[in-house]
Amino acid sequence: MRNKVLFLTLRIFSATGGIEKVCRIAGKALYELGLQKEELVKIFSMYGEQDRADCNKYFPQLLFRGFAHKRIRFVLTSIKEGRRSEVVLLSHINLLLVGFLIKLFRPSVKLVMLAHGIEVWRSLPSWKRYMLRRVDLILPVSHFTKDKMMSLYGLPEEKFSVLNNCLDPFFEQPLENEKSDLLKAHYGFSKENIILLTVSRMVDTERYKGYDKVLQVLPELVKEYPQLRYLLVGRYDDIEKKRLDELINLLGLQDIVVFAGLIPDEVLAAHFRLGDIFVMPSEKEGLV
């Protein structure tokens, strides 16, 4: 097989965010396309650890190389491998410098970049704009993100092709349509409860997700609907958890709000089924 595609990522198995899931699914798609055309795909992860790819369901571990935060080695190895590739796909704009260097050494390589949302909605310094213009194709997640990038950076429309996120093929549907009695009992919910559900990473640097806005309006909602409960699913850091706990105590919501924490993918669908209403008034999602 000849080396066709080099897929450069920040993280792919060592984190649980939406971008990481997009990268896993993209890796699976690239692998399957490579099999059809007898073309080799390689997947590098700057911050990923090699053993995290063991026994993954998306692509053979042999295609993956994790550099475990060794950024200089990642950059040098990527340049070397990129010079032997026909297409280099960047999973994030933070990898733009690596792609630009590959393009310098091999101008004929086709440089493609995924654009997920807020990371490309802000103004870039002139040097980064110059590098962005060297990208051959940008794959924004939505027309909104495409229009935002065209407006901010003066890029022509023909440089874009909108690629919406797709469903994870391994997402497990719940076996039953009804709410799980075990989950209700686990979280202390009764059959009378109306459950608001948010699934989100809760970290100090990403407060734009809006779950704190939900907390602020809950006291008034509970007056009218006393059976309301709010279930927050997702990883949180210590700083953000402390802030939210203080807000919950201030508003008197200790018996209303439940934190599930990070849960396995296998039970995510059942948690979605548990919620009566999904709420996430995020200010900066790129999926519109």
N, C-alpha and C positions, 0 to 999 in steps of 0.2 A: 504494500500500500504506500502511496505517496502522501506526504504531509500536506494536508489541505487547510485545516482550520486550527488556529490557536486561540483558545478562549481564556482570557485573563480575568480573574475575579479577585475581589478583596477577601470575602468569606463565602463559603458555600455549604459546609457541614458544621462549622463551629459556632453558628448563631442560628436563631430561630425567626428572624425578621422576614418581612415580605420580599425584600430584594434577594436575600439568600435563597428563598424558596423559588423565586423566578430563575435564579442561576441554576438550581438543581434541575428544574424542568427544561431549561434551555440546554443544559448538558445532555440530558436524555434525548432531546430532539436532535441535537447535533450528532450524537453517537449513532442514532438510528438512520439519519440521513447519510452518514459516512459509510455505514454498512451497505446501503443501497448502491452507492456509487464507488465502493471500494476505495474510499479516501479516509486517511487517518485524522482523527481529532485528538488534540491534547488540551487538557484543562489544568491551568495553573491557578493556585490560590495564594495570595501574598501572606495572609494571616492564618490560613488554614493549617491544620496539622495532618500529616500523612495518614495516620491510623484512623482518623475520623471518617475516611472514605471506605474503610473496610466493610464489606457486606452491605453496602448501600444498594438501594433498589433502582437507581436511576441510570447508572452506567458502570462499566467495569472499572475496578479500582486501578487497573494498569494505566488507564488514560489520565489519571489524576496525579498531580504533584502538589503537595502542600509545603510551603516555605516557612511556616511557623514564625512569622514576624521578621524573618531575615530579609529585609527589604532590598539591600544591595544585591544579594544573591538572586533574589527574585527578578530584579531589573535586568541584571546582566544575562541571566539564563533566558529571560523572555526575549531580549534582543537577539540572542543567538538563535533561539528557536523561531522567532518571528521572521528572521531573514530566510528561513527555509520554508515558510508558509505562504500560501496564496491569499488567505484571509486571516486577519487578526480581529477578534471581537472583544471589545472592552465592556465589562459589565457595569462600569461606573465612570463618571467623569473624573474621579480622583485617580484613574489610571491613564489619563490623557497623556501625561508626560512620557510614560513608557511607550504608548502607541506612537507618539510623535517621533521618538528616537528610533523605533523600528522603521518608520516611514523614511527617516533620513538615510538609514543604511540600505533600505530596499524600497525605493519610490514606487515600484510596481505593485507592492502589496496593497490589497484592498483593506482599508481601515474602517471598521464598523463600530458604532458605540450605542449602547442602550441608554435611554434617558427615562428615569422613573418618575420624576416630579420635582419636589422642592430643591433638590441638589442642582438643578439647572434653571431655577426660576429667579436667581439673583444675578446681579451684574458681575461679570468676571473681569479680572485685570487684563490689560492689553496683551500681555504675553500668552495668557491662556486663550484669549479670543483667537490669536494667531494660530495656535495649535489646533483649536477647534475647527478652523477653516480647512485644515489639512485632512480632516476626517472625510472619507468618501461617502458614507451613509450613516445617518442617525435614525435610530428606531425608537421614537418616543412612545410612551404607553398610551397616550391619548391625543386627540386633536387639540385640546387645550394646551398641553405641554408643547406640542409642535408650534402652535401659534405664539406661545410665550417666547420660545427660543428664537423664532423668526423675528419677532419684534425686538427682543433684547440684543441679539447678536447680528442682525442684518443678514441672515443666511437665506439662500434661495430655497423655495419650496421643493424643488427637485432633489434636494439633499436629504429629504425626509421620507420615511415610509412608516406610518403609524402601525404599531404592533401591540395590540391589546394583550394584557395578561390572560393566561388561560387557566383552566382548572387543573389542579394536581391530579394526574391519573391514578395516584395511590390514595387519594382522599377517601376514607372509609365512611360510607353512608351508615347511619344507624339502622339496626335490624328492625326496630319498631318505630312507628310513627308517633307514639305517645311519649310523654315525658318519662324519663327514668325515675322510678320510685327510689332507687338506690341513691341517685344523685340528689334528689330532693331531700332525702333524709340526711345525706352527707353534709349538705349546706344548711340544714335546719329550715327548709321551706315546707309550707303546708300546701294542700291542694287549692286553698283559697288565694294564695299569693299570686300577684301579677309581677312577673319577673322582667325587669329591664336588664339587658345584657350588653356589655362592651367587651370586645376582644382586642387587646392592644398591648404593646410594650409600654410600660410606664417608667420612664427614666427622666432624670432632671433636665437633660438636654433636649427633650422632645415633648414639651408641654403643650404643643399646638394641637394635640389629639382631641382635647375638649372634654375629657372625662371629669375634670374638676368643675367645668360649667354645669354638668349634669348634677353633681353634688350640690352646687349652689341653689339649684331650683327645686331640689327634692323636698325640702321642708314644706313648701307651698303645695306641691303635688300630693304629699302624704296626707295633708289636711283633707283633701278631697277624696283621695284613694288610699285609705290607711293600710290596705293589703299590699301596697307596692314594696318591692324589694329590688335592690340593685346589685347585680353580680358582675364583678370585674375579673376578667380572665386574662392572664398574661404575666410575663416577668416584670418585676419592678426592682429598682435599686433602692438602697437605704435612704438616700436623700429624699427621693420622691415619695417613698412610703411614709416617711416621717411627716412630710408636708401634708399628705392626704389624710393621715391619721389625725393631725391637728385640726384640719378643716372639718373632718367628720365629728370630732369631739365638740368643736365650736358650734356646729349646727345641730347637735343632738341626734346624729344619725347612726349611733353605734349598733342599734338593732335592725337597721335598714340595709346597710352596706356590707357585702361579703366579698373578700378577696380570695379568689381561687388559686392565684399564683400561676406559675408555668405548668401547663398540663401536657401530657403526651398527645401526639397527633391522633392516636387511635381513639381517643375519647372526645376529640374536639367537636365532631358532628353531634354527639349526644348533648354536649353543652349548648350548642346552637339550638337544638331541639328544646332544651330546657327553657330558653328565653322566650317570652311572649312578644317582646319588642326589642329589636336590636337598635342601639343608639351609639353614635360616635360623631358628634358634631365637630369634626376636625376642620381646621382652618386651611390645611395645606396638603391635601391628598392629590396625587397626580392622576387619579383614575377617572376623572370626569371627561 
